[in-house]
Amino acid sequence: MMKKIVILLSALAVLFIIFGYKFYSGAVRYALNPLRSERVIVDIKKGSTASDVAETLYQKGLIKSPLIFRYYISDKGLGGKIKSGRMVLMSDSTLPQIVDTLVSGQSVEMPVTLLEGWTNRQIGEYLEGLGLTTADAFADCSKTCEFKNNILPGGYTEGYLYPDTY
């Protein structure tokens, strides 16, 4: 009887290891959304823990499991190396690609197309719709921020952004 229990437990342990590895390797090597290539904006707050980052990525639909994410960055020794800030990730990224982006702090560029005739308010609302800023913050910045190579006369707040894709 004891021999049967040992064999049964051994078989269960082997099955657990096989399925665990299959789940882990699937979560690491394959993109969660391989058929959709969309930009996903992720905000990583300064001082965020690996658990906080894992939960954010999971809620955004970028990773399969917060547990696997935490294990992966722990295994690679990257826990304290995740950068804070707003990053743009691709929905078809694999876990290693996502982690590389979070560690390097270099995200995918996000094109922004401004149309002819848009006012600063319309541009701000468009940028807010993309999740890049709020319309009010953009309006405030257009009045008070100093820009690199600023050639605008003081108080000039409309028409300095040409219609184009940036």
Phi, psi and chi 1 to 4 in degrees:
 res  aa     phi    psi   chi1   chi2   chi3   chi4
   1 MET       -  -43.3  178.1   70.4  167.3      -
   2 MET   -63.8  -36.6 -173.0   64.4  139.6      -
   3 LYS   -64.1  -38.7 -168.6  173.4 -176.8  178.9
   4 LYS   -66.6  -38.5  -73.7 -177.6 -178.9 -178.7
   5 ILE   -66.4  -42.8  -68.7  174.1      -      -
   6 VAL   -62.5  -43.1  169.9      -      -      -
   7 ILE   -64.6  -43.1  -68.7  172.4      -      -
   8 LEU   -63.4  -45.4  178.4   63.4      -      -
   9 LEU   -65.5  -38.3  -71.3  177.0      -      -
  10 SER   -63.7  -43.4  -63.3      -      -      -
  11 ALA   -63.6  -41.7      -      -      -      -
  12 LEU   -64.6  -39.8  -73.2  174.7      -      -
  13 ALA   -63.5  -43.1      -      -      -      -
  14 VAL   -63.6  -44.2  168.6      -      -      -
  15 LEU   -62.5  -41.4  -74.1  174.4      -      -
  16 PHE   -61.2  -44.4  178.7   75.8      -      -
  17 ILE   -64.4  -43.7  -69.7  169.6      -      -
  18 ILE   -63.6  -49.8  -70.0  170.1      -      -
  19 PHE   -68.9  -35.9  -74.8  114.4      -      -
  20 GLY   -62.2  -45.6      -      -      -      -
  21 TYR   -64.7  -41.2  175.6   75.3      -      -
  22 LYS   -62.3  -42.5 -156.6  168.0  176.6  111.4
  23 PHE   -65.1  -46.2 -179.7   75.3      -      -
  24 TYR   -62.8  -49.8  174.0   75.9      -      -
  25 SER   -65.0  -34.3   65.4      -      -      -
  26 GLY   -66.1  -39.1      -      -      -      -
  27 ALA   -71.0  -30.9      -      -      -      -
  28 VAL   -84.6  -46.5  169.5      -      -      -
  29 ARG   -85.2  -21.6  -72.3 -172.8  -63.1 -160.7
  30 TYR  -114.7  144.4  -57.7  104.9      -      -
  31 ALA   -73.0  141.4      -      -      -      -
  32 LEU   -67.6  -35.2 -171.7   57.9      -      -
  33 ASN  -123.8   68.2  -59.9  -53.9      -      -
  34 PRO   -66.7  -20.1   25.3  -33.0      -      -
  35 LEU   -94.3   -7.4  -59.4  177.7      -      -
  36 ARG  -117.0  123.7  -74.2 -169.8  -17.5 -152.6
  37 SER  -113.9   82.3 -177.3      -      -      -
  38 GLU  -118.1  151.9  -60.9  169.9   -6.5      -
  39 ARG   -81.4  135.6  -69.9  173.2  175.4   83.4
  40 VAL  -125.6  122.9  178.6      -      -      -
  41 ILE   -86.3  129.4  -62.2  171.3      -      -
  42 VAL  -127.3  128.1  176.9      -      -      -
  43 ASP  -101.9  119.8  -72.8  -48.8      -      -
  44 ILE  -107.6  113.2  -53.2  -64.4      -      -
  45 LYS   -77.0  148.0  -67.6  178.5  177.7   41.8
  46 LYS   -60.0  133.3 -170.0  170.7 -174.7  142.6
  47 GLY    86.0    5.9      -      -      -      -
  48 SER   -64.7  139.8  -68.7      -      -      -
  49 THR   -84.6  168.9   64.3      -      -      -
  50 ALA   -59.5  -37.0      -      -      -      -
  51 SER   -64.8  -40.5  -66.0      -      -      -
  52 ASP   -62.2  -46.0  -63.2  -26.0      -      -
  53 VAL   -64.5  -43.8  174.3      -      -      -
  54 ALA   -59.9  -43.2      -      -      -      -
  55 GLU   -66.0  -40.6 -169.9   57.5   36.3      -
  56 THR   -61.1  -47.7  -61.2      -      -      -
  57 LEU   -64.0  -38.3  -64.0  173.3      -      -
  58 TYR   -66.0  -43.9 -178.5   71.6      -      -
  59 GLN   -64.9  -30.4  -71.6  176.4   -2.9      -
  60 LYS   -82.4   -3.1  -64.9  -82.3 -172.9  171.4
  61 GLY    77.1   25.9      -      -      -      -
  62 LEU   -96.8  -24.5  -67.5  167.3      -      -
  63 ILE  -127.8  156.7   61.0  172.2      -      -
  64 LYS   -80.8  -33.8 -166.0  173.1 -166.8  175.7
  65 SER  -152.9  126.8  164.9      -      -      -
  66 PRO   -60.8  -34.8  -23.9   33.2      -      -
  67 LEU   -63.0  -45.0  177.3   67.0      -      -
  68 ILE   -64.0  -40.7  -63.2  -64.5      -      -
  69 PHE   -59.5  -49.6  175.0   83.3      -      -
  70 ARG   -61.2  -42.1  -69.9 -168.1  -51.5  -90.6
  71 TYR   -64.2  -42.9  177.6   78.6      -      -
  72 TYR   -61.3  -49.6 -179.3   82.0      -      -
  73 ILE   -70.4  -30.4   63.3  167.8      -      -
  74 SER   -67.3  -44.7  172.9      -      -      -
  75 ASP   -62.0  -35.2 -175.9   50.2      -      -
  76 LYS   -88.6   -4.4  -58.6  -69.0 -178.1 -168.8
  77 GLY    70.4   33.8      -      -      -      -
  78 LEU  -109.8    7.0  -59.2  172.9      -      -
  79 GLY   -52.7  -45.8      -      -      -      -
  80 GLY   -91.2    7.3      -      -      -      -
  81 LYS  -104.8    2.1  -64.2 -176.4 -180.0 -179.1
  82 ILE   -73.9  128.7  -65.6  175.0      -      -
  83 LYS   -81.2  151.1  -53.9  -80.7 -167.9  -87.1
  84 SER   -93.6  163.9   60.7      -      -      -
  85 GLY   125.7 -178.8      -      -      -      -
  86 ARG   -92.2  125.6  175.6  168.7  -76.9  174.5
  87 MET  -128.2  150.1  -65.2 -178.0 -145.8      -
  88 VAL  -107.9  118.6 -179.5      -      -      -
  89 LEU  -112.6  158.2  -58.9  169.8      -      -
  90 MET   -96.2  138.5  -61.8  -55.4  -68.9      -
  91 SER   -67.1  -17.9   62.7      -      -      -
  92 ASP   -99.2   17.7   61.3  -10.4      -      -
  93 SER   -78.8  149.1  -63.0      -      -      -
  94 THR   -84.5  167.0   62.4      -      -      -
  95 LEU   -57.9  -46.5 -177.5   58.6      -      -
  96 PRO   -60.0  -36.8  -26.5   35.6      -      -
  97 GLN   -65.8  -41.9  -69.4  168.6  -29.0      -
  98 ILE   -62.8  -47.1  -70.0  169.6      -      -
  99 VAL   -63.6  -41.4  170.9      -      -      -
 100 ASP   -57.8  -42.5  -74.1  -13.5      -      -
 101 THR   -65.3  -43.8  -59.6      -      -      -
 102 LEU   -66.0  -35.5  -65.4  174.5      -      -
 103 VAL   -77.0  -39.5  168.6      -      -      -
 104 SER   -78.7  -25.9   71.9      -      -      -
 105 GLY    77.2    2.5      -      -      -      -
 106 GLN   -96.5  110.9  -56.4  -99.3  -28.2      -
 107 SER  -102.9  172.9   67.1      -      -      -
 108 VAL   -68.2  138.2  174.5      -      -      -
 109 GLU   -70.5  148.3  -70.7 -175.1    9.7      -
 110 MET  -119.6  112.2 -176.5  170.8 -173.9      -
 111 PRO   -68.7  141.7   23.8  -30.1      -      -
 112 VAL  -126.2  122.2  174.3      -      -      -
 113 THR  -107.1  120.1  -57.9      -      -      -
 114 LEU  -101.4  133.8  -55.9 -179.2      -      -
 115 LEU   -95.6  152.0  -59.6 -179.5      -      -
 116 GLU   -60.7  136.4 -173.0  173.4   -8.6      -
 117 GLY    90.8   -6.3      -      -      -      -
 118 TRP   -70.3  137.7  -85.0    3.3      -      -
 119 THR   -85.1  169.0   64.1      -      -      -
 120 ASN   -57.9  -37.1  -83.5    0.2      -      -
 121 ARG   -62.9  -44.7 -171.7   73.4 -168.9  157.2
 122 GLN   -64.9  -39.0  -70.7  170.1  -49.6      -
 123 ILE   -63.9  -44.4  -65.7  170.0      -      -
 124 GLY   -60.3  -41.7      -      -      -      -
 125 GLU   -66.6  -37.8  -71.2  169.2   -3.1      -
 126 TYR   -63.5  -47.3  171.2   67.3      -      -
 127 LEU   -64.1  -35.1  -64.4  174.8      -      -
 128 GLU   -66.5  -39.5 -176.5  172.8  -14.9      -
 129 GLY   -62.4  -29.3      -      -      -      -
 130 LEU   -82.0   -9.0  -66.4  174.2      -      -
 131 GLY    81.8   18.2      -      -      -      -
 132 LEU   -90.1  -29.6  -61.8  174.0      -      -
 133 THR  -165.1 -177.6 -172.9      -      -      -
 134 THR  -101.5  156.9   64.5      -      -      -
 135 ALA   -61.7  -39.3      -      -      -      -
 136 ASP   -66.6  -41.0  -68.4  -25.5      -      -
 137 ALA   -64.6  -39.5      -      -      -      -
 138 PHE   -65.7  -42.5  178.8   79.3      -      -
 139 ALA   -62.8  -43.2      -      -      -      -
 140 ASP   -62.0  -44.8  -69.1  -17.2      -      -
 141 CYS   -64.7  -37.6 -176.6      -      -      -
 142 SER   -65.0  -19.7   68.5      -      -      -
 143 LYS   -96.0  -30.3  -65.6  173.9 -171.0  167.3
 144 THR  -118.8  -22.3   60.0      -      -      -
 145 CYS   -73.4  146.2  -69.6      -      -      -
 146 GLU   -97.9  132.9  -70.1 -170.2   28.3      -
 147 PHE  -104.4  151.5  -59.7   96.9      -      -
 148 LYS   -60.8  137.6 -169.0  175.1 -176.8 -178.9
 149 ASN    56.2   42.0  -57.9  -36.7      -      -
 150 ASN   -64.1  113.8 -166.6    1.8      -      -
 151 ILE  -117.1   10.8   57.3  170.6      -      -
 152 LEU   -85.3  142.3  -60.0  174.4      -      -
 153 PRO   -67.7  154.2   18.8  -24.7      -      -
 154 GLY   -56.0  139.6      -      -      -      -
 155 GLY    79.7    0.8      -      -      -      -
 156 TYR   -82.6  110.5 -170.7   76.6      -      -
 157 THR  -121.6   -6.9   61.1      -      -      -
 158 GLU  -119.2  145.0  -71.2  -73.5  -16.4      -
 159 GLY    83.7    6.2      -      -      -      -
 160 TYR   -86.9  -12.2   60.8   88.0      -      -
 161 LEU  -102.7  112.9  -68.8  172.6      -      -
 162 TYR   -75.7  151.9  -68.0  104.5      -      -
 163 PRO   -63.9  121.6   -6.7   12.8      -      -
 164 ASP  -175.5  174.7 -156.1  -14.7      -      -
 165 THR  -104.2  122.0  -61.7      -      -      -
 166 TYR  -106.6      -  -63.8   90.3      -      -
